[in-house]
C-alpha cells in the first residue's frame, strides 16, 4: 500500500476551509480529515472486493465501511484481511463475535486486544485453545484492573 495520497481539488479546498476556521484554539482540530461522503464509502466498498488481499486489508481497516463490508470481510479467505478487521476498533460487535471463533490464532489474538470487543466474545476467548490468546485476554484484563486502581 502506498503512503502517497492524492486529494481531489474539492478535498483540498475543504481541508483549507477547515484549517482556516477557528477550532476553539485546539491545534489538532486544524488537521481534520475531509467529511465522509457517499463516494468515499463507495470506494471502501470497491476496495473490499479487490482481488489483491493487501487492498482488501485497507478496506478492513476503514472506520467508515458499511456493515455489509465488515461482514463480508469477516469471511475473507485471507488471514491478513481478517486480522486487519479484528484490529479495527470500528468493527461492529457482531463481526468481532464471528472473528472470536476464527480458525486463525492470529485473528483471535487481535480480537482479544481490540478494545471494542463485547464481553461475551472476551469470555469465549478466555477459554480459547491457544495459550497466546489466553495470555492476551489476561493481559488486557490486567490493564483494566490497573486502571481501576488509579485514583483520580
TANOR-V263717 format. One record per backbone hydrogen bond with DSSP energy under -0.5 kcal/mol. NH is the residue of the N-H (numbers start at 1). CO is the residue of the C=O. If there is no record, write none. Layout:
nh=NH co=CO
nh=NH co=CO
//
This chain:
nh=7 co=5
nh=12 co=8
nh=13 co=9
nh=14 co=10
nh=15 co=11
nh=16 co=12
nh=17 co=13
nh=18 co=14
nh=19 co=15
nh=20 co=16
nh=21 co=17
nh=21 co=18
nh=26 co=23
nh=27 co=25
nh=29 co=26
nh=30 co=26
nh=30 co=27
nh=31 co=28
nh=32 co=29
nh=37 co=35
nh=41 co=37
nh=42 co=38
nh=43 co=39
nh=44 co=40
nh=45 co=41
nh=46 co=42
nh=47 co=43
nh=48 co=44
nh=49 co=46
nh=50 co=47
nh=53 co=51
nh=55 co=52
nh=56 co=52
nh=57 co=53
nh=58 co=54
nh=59 co=55
nh=60 co=56
nh=61 co=57
nh=62 co=59
nh=69 co=66
nh=70 co=66
nh=71 co=67
nh=72 co=68
nh=73 co=69
nh=74 co=70
nh=75 co=72
nh=76 co=73
nh=79 co=77
nh=82 co=78
nh=83 co=79
nh=84 co=80
nh=85 co=81
nh=86 co=82
nh=87 co=83
nh=88 co=84
nh=91 co=88
nh=95 co=92
nh=96 co=92
nh=97 co=93
nh=98 co=94
nh=99 co=95
nh=100 co=96
nh=101 co=98
nh=102 co=99
nh=108 co=104
nh=109 co=105
nh=110 co=106
nh=111 co=107
nh=112 co=108
nh=113 co=109
nh=114 co=110
nh=114 co=111
nh=117 co=114
nh=121 co=118
nh=122 co=118
nh=123 co=119
nh=124 co=120
nh=125 co=121
nh=126 co=122
nh=127 co=123
nh=127 co=124
nh=128 co=125
nh=134 co=130
nh=135 co=131
nh=136 co=132
nh=137 co=133
nh=138 co=134
nh=139 co=135
nh=140 co=136
nh=141 co=137
nh=142 co=138
nh=143 co=139
nh=144 co=140
nh=145 co=141
nh=146 co=142
nh=147 co=143
nh=148 co=144
nh=149 co=145
nh=150 co=146
nh=150 co=147
nh=152 co=150
//
